[in-house]
């Protein structure tokens, strides 16, 4: 690798680091705005995304997504329900299970805190040419593939 290529690669990774720090700050600002913990926010994000796609969010799905135990999910859901962020409903197909739905108020707060930032990120991505977007996608997918394998 030439020195110029190495300098360019380092510059790309430094820019990626700046993006990751900015993304963490945005996530933290949203979390503070909604007065929730990080795990709470991850649970809310999964439930909102599931609702949008017509999928059901169950406590087991949350436990798997968050990497926490079922008793921890129960405590998390109790806390979110007490705060008015979620409501539990009977599962339509499995009487032994429940589903989790995010309240309209929490969805609105999430849109307000996250929506503005997301719209700006979409604008930046839309300003790229089609070829530039494909290059970025290829790069990010290749970078993601360098993740260490578990097991």
Rosetta blueprint (number, residue, H / E / L):
1 X L
2 X L
3 X H
4 X H
5 X H
6 X H
7 X H
8 X H
9 X H
10 X H
11 X H
12 X H
13 X H
14 X H
15 X H
16 X H
17 X H
18 X H
19 X H
20 X H
21 X H
22 X H
23 X H
24 X H
25 X H
26 X H
27 X H
28 X H
29 X H
30 X H
31 X H
32 X H
33 X H
34 X H
35 X L
36 X L
37 X L
38 X H
39 X H
40 X H
41 X H
42 X H
43 X H
44 X H
45 X H
46 X H
47 X H
48 X H
49 X H
50 X H
51 X H
52 X H
53 X H
54 X L
55 X L
56 X L
57 X L
58 X L
59 X H
60 X H
61 X H
62 X H
63 X H
64 X H
65 X H
66 X H
67 X L
68 X L
69 X L
70 X H
71 X H
72 X H
73 X H
74 X H
75 X H
76 X H
77 X H
78 X H
79 X H
80 X H
81 X H
82 X H
83 X L
84 X L
85 X L
86 X E
87 X E
88 X E
89 X E
90 X E
91 X L
92 X L
93 X L
94 X L
95 X L
96 X L
97 X L
98 X E
99 X E
100 X E
101 X E
102 X E
103 X L
104 X H
105 X H
106 X H
107 X H
108 X H
109 X H
110 X H
111 X H
112 X H
113 X H
114 X H
115 X H
116 X H
117 X H
118 X H
119 X H
120 X H
121 X H
122 X H
123 X H
124 X H
125 X H
126 X H
127 X L
128 X L
129 X L
130 X H
131 X H
132 X H
133 X H
134 X H
135 X H
136 X H
137 X H
138 X H
139 X H
140 X H
141 X H
142 X H
143 X H
144 X H
145 X L
146 X L
147 X L
148 X L
149 X L
150 X L
151 X L
